[in-house]
Structures are given as C-alpha cells and as structure tokens.
C-alpha cells in the first residue's frame, strides 16, 4: 500500500494535497456564508422582533415582558443597549444572546436594575457575511417561585 504524503517531491504537492486542503478550508469557512442564509430572507418574518416599530412583547404565565433595544436596527459590531421590562417583579434573571440558526458563540448578559421590574444591559455581537443573521436573546428568571424560560428573536443589521 502506497503512503500518501503532501511533500513537494516531483512537484505533485498541488495535485495530491491541494484538493484536500481546499476542501478542508471550504468546510472551515462555511459557518456564516451566503449558502446558510434562508432563501426567503426578503420576506418579512413576523416571528422576529421589529424594534423599529416598537418594543417586542411577550406574555408568560400572566406576566408581560417587553424588550427594546437602542439602536433599533440592531447593528453588528456596535454596542447595543437592551432594556427589559416586566409587569411584575422577577428574580434571578439570567440571559444570553446566541445565533438562532447557526452557531456564532454565546454572549452572556449582565443586567443592571434599580428595581425588580426594569433591567438594562449593553452588549455587542459579531457580524455575519451572509447578510441575514438572526440572534436569539434567551431569558431565564423566577416569578412567584416558578422558573420561566423565554426568548426573543431578532434580525441583525435590520
């Protein structure tokens, strides 16, 4: 059995290994590219928060939540202020931002609050070359002794 190596003997490096290295490079670089973007990106996705129209609202177990951001177009690689308001006091708020459809890492959020209803933080996230990156703000908190999980999805650079 002949052993394959990627040396430059007889000038065959490109022939033997160029294809292998090119394939590996292509796999490594496809995490955030045009091919991973949904084809329906030009259609308004009503499941996403539309911060330019107003805050994003949800209700869970009779508790109203409202998320707003500034700037409202959610620009990549720019500090964004997130403001979260609850209709009643909550405890043990934990949150992170992560990519909804592709892994881009997770960004933990540390909230500031003067009371247990209004929280604020600032964070930024990376950009995606596809032009269509949906981020998910995931929340975990306690309300009246029960743990609740909620998420808000929004489009970057909207």
VENZIWO-V868595 format. One record per residue. N is the residue number from 0. RES is the residue in three letters. SS is DSSP state (~ for helix, > for strand, _ for the rest). PHI is phi in degrees with one decimal (none if undefined). D_LAST is the distance of its C-alpha to the last C-alpha in Angstrom with 1 decimal. Layout:
n = {N | N}
res = {RES | RES}
ss = {SS | SS}
phi = {PHI | PHI}
d_last = {D_LAST | D_LAST}
This chain:
n = {0 | 1 | 2 | 3 | 4 | 5 | 6 | 7 | 8 | 9 | 10 | 11 | 12 | 13 | 14 | 15 | 16 | 17 | 18 | 19 | 20 | 21 | 22 | 23 | 24 | 25 | 26 | 27 | 28 | 29 | 30 | 31 | 32 | 33 | 34 | 35 | 36 | 37 | 38 | 39 | 40 | 41 | 42 | 43 | 44 | 45 | 46 | 47 | 48 | 49 | 50 | 51 | 52 | 53 | 54 | 55 | 56 | 57 | 58 | 59 | 60 | 61 | 62 | 63 | 64 | 65 | 66 | 67 | 68 | 69 | 70 | 71 | 72 | 73 | 74 | 75 | 76 | 77 | 78 | 79 | 80 | 81 | 82 | 83 | 84 | 85 | 86 | 87 | 88 | 89 | 90 | 91 | 92 | 93 | 94 | 95 | 96 | 97 | 98 | 99 | 100 | 101 | 102 | 103 | 104 | 105 | 106 | 107 | 108 | 109 | 110 | 111 | 112 | 113 | 114 | 115 | 116 | 117 | 118 | 119 | 120 | 121 | 122 | 123 | 124 | 125 | 126 | 127 | 128 | 129 | 130 | 131 | 132 | 133 | 134 | 135 | 136 | 137 | 138 | 139 | 140 | 141 | 142 | 143 | 144 | 145 | 146 | 147 | 148 | 149 | 150 | 151 | 152 | 153 | 154 | 155 | 156 | 157}
res = {UNK | UNK | UNK | UNK | UNK | UNK | UNK | UNK | UNK | UNK | UNK | UNK | UNK | UNK | UNK | UNK | UNK | UNK | UNK | UNK | UNK | UNK | UNK | UNK | UNK | UNK | UNK | UNK | UNK | UNK | UNK | UNK | UNK | UNK | UNK | UNK | UNK | UNK | UNK | UNK | UNK | UNK | UNK | UNK | UNK | UNK | UNK | UNK | UNK | UNK | UNK | UNK | UNK | UNK | UNK | UNK | UNK | UNK | UNK | UNK | UNK | UNK | UNK | UNK | UNK | UNK | UNK | UNK | UNK | UNK | UNK | UNK | UNK | UNK | UNK | UNK | UNK | UNK | UNK | UNK | UNK | UNK | UNK | UNK | UNK | UNK | UNK | UNK | UNK | UNK | UNK | UNK | UNK | UNK | UNK | UNK | UNK | UNK | UNK | UNK | UNK | UNK | UNK | UNK | UNK | UNK | UNK | UNK | UNK | UNK | UNK | UNK | UNK | UNK | UNK | UNK | UNK | UNK | UNK | UNK | UNK | UNK | UNK | UNK | UNK | UNK | UNK | UNK | UNK | UNK | UNK | UNK | UNK | UNK | UNK | UNK | UNK | UNK | UNK | UNK | UNK | UNK | UNK | UNK | UNK | UNK | UNK | UNK | UNK | UNK | UNK | UNK | UNK | UNK | UNK | UNK | UNK | UNK}
ss = {_ | _ | _ | _ | _ | _ | _ | _ | ~ | ~ | ~ | _ | ~ | ~ | ~ | ~ | ~ | ~ | ~ | ~ | ~ | ~ | ~ | ~ | ~ | ~ | ~ | ~ | _ | _ | _ | _ | _ | ~ | ~ | ~ | _ | _ | _ | _ | _ | _ | _ | _ | _ | _ | _ | _ | > | _ | _ | _ | _ | _ | _ | > | > | > | > | > | _ | _ | > | > | > | > | > | > | > | > | _ | _ | _ | _ | _ | _ | _ | _ | _ | > | > | > | > | > | > | > | _ | _ | _ | _ | > | > | > | > | > | > | > | > | > | _ | _ | _ | _ | _ | _ | > | > | > | > | _ | _ | > | _ | _ | _ | _ | _ | > | > | > | > | > | > | _ | _ | _ | _ | _ | _ | _ | _ | _ | _ | > | > | > | > | > | > | > | > | > | > | _ | _ | > | > | > | > | > | > | > | > | > | > | _ | _ | _}
phi = {none | -83.8 | -84.9 | -93.1 | -131.0 | -106.0 | -75.3 | -100.3 | -59.8 | 60.8 | 65.6 | -97.4 | -56.4 | -64.0 | -64.7 | -80.6 | -114.5 | -58.3 | -64.9 | -65.8 | -64.2 | -62.9 | -65.1 | -63.7 | -61.1 | -63.6 | -63.1 | -64.9 | -90.7 | -92.8 | -62.9 | -145.9 | -135.2 | -58.4 | -67.5 | -90.9 | -80.5 | -62.3 | -73.4 | -91.6 | -61.8 | -81.1 | -87.2 | -67.4 | -89.7 | -73.4 | -80.7 | -90.6 | -63.7 | -114.6 | -63.9 | -66.8 | -87.3 | 162.0 | -68.9 | -93.3 | -110.9 | -145.5 | -130.2 | -138.1 | 50.7 | 64.0 | -110.1 | -90.1 | -121.0 | -138.1 | -116.9 | -131.9 | -133.2 | -143.5 | -75.2 | -71.6 | -85.5 | 50.7 | -68.0 | -71.3 | 54.5 | -136.3 | -60.0 | -120.3 | -93.2 | -107.7 | -123.2 | -119.9 | -125.1 | -110.1 | -75.4 | -139.3 | -60.5 | -128.1 | -131.3 | 53.0 | -72.5 | -126.7 | -155.6 | -152.3 | -113.3 | -147.3 | -66.5 | -77.9 | -105.6 | -147.8 | -77.7 | -128.7 | 88.9 | -122.2 | -117.8 | -71.9 | -112.8 | -113.6 | -91.1 | -110.3 | -153.5 | -94.3 | -143.5 | -101.4 | -118.5 | -119.1 | -127.5 | -144.4 | -152.9 | -129.2 | -156.7 | -137.4 | -136.4 | -75.4 | -98.7 | -122.8 | -71.0 | -72.5 | 83.0 | -142.9 | -125.1 | -99.0 | -104.0 | -122.9 | -92.2 | -101.9 | -120.0 | -133.3 | -157.0 | -111.2 | -138.4 | 53.7 | 81.7 | -107.2 | -82.9 | -123.5 | -122.0 | -147.7 | -139.8 | -123.1 | -103.4 | -149.6 | -90.2 | -73.8 | 53.2 | -89.7}
d_last = {56.5 | 54.9 | 52.5 | 49.3 | 48.2 | 45.7 | 48.3 | 48.9 | 52.4 | 53.3 | 49.9 | 48.3 | 45.4 | 42.8 | 44.5 | 44.8 | 41.8 | 39.3 | 38.1 | 37.9 | 36.1 | 33.6 | 32.9 | 32.5 | 30.1 | 28.0 | 27.9 | 26.9 | 24.0 | 22.4 | 20.6 | 17.1 | 17.4 | 16.7 | 19.4 | 17.8 | 14.6 | 15.2 | 16.6 | 15.0 | 11.4 | 11.5 | 12.7 | 10.9 | 11.7 | 13.4 | 14.2 | 10.8 | 10.4 | 8.8 | 9.1 | 8.8 | 11.8 | 13.6 | 14.6 | 14.6 | 18.3 | 20.7 | 24.5 | 26.7 | 30.5 | 30.4 | 28.2 | 25.1 | 22.1 | 19.2 | 16.2 | 14.2 | 12.2 | 12.3 | 10.3 | 8.2 | 4.7 | 6.3 | 7.3 | 9.7 | 13.3 | 13.1 | 15.0 | 13.2 | 15.6 | 15.7 | 18.2 | 19.9 | 22.5 | 25.3 | 27.8 | 30.6 | 31.3 | 30.3 | 31.6 | 30.9 | 27.1 | 25.7 | 22.1 | 20.1 | 16.7 | 16.9 | 15.2 | 15.6 | 16.5 | 17.7 | 19.5 | 17.9 | 20.3 | 20.3 | 19.6 | 22.1 | 21.4 | 24.2 | 24.1 | 26.1 | 27.7 | 30.6 | 31.2 | 30.4 | 27.8 | 25.2 | 23.6 | 21.3 | 20.2 | 18.2 | 16.8 | 14.6 | 13.9 | 14.3 | 12.2 | 12.6 | 13.9 | 13.0 | 9.4 | 8.8 | 9.5 | 9.9 | 11.5 | 14.4 | 15.9 | 19.5 | 22.1 | 25.8 | 28.1 | 31.5 | 32.3 | 35.9 | 36.9 | 34.6 | 31.9 | 28.5 | 25.5 | 22.1 | 18.6 | 15.0 | 12.4 | 8.7 | 5.8 | 5.4 | 3.8 | 0.0}
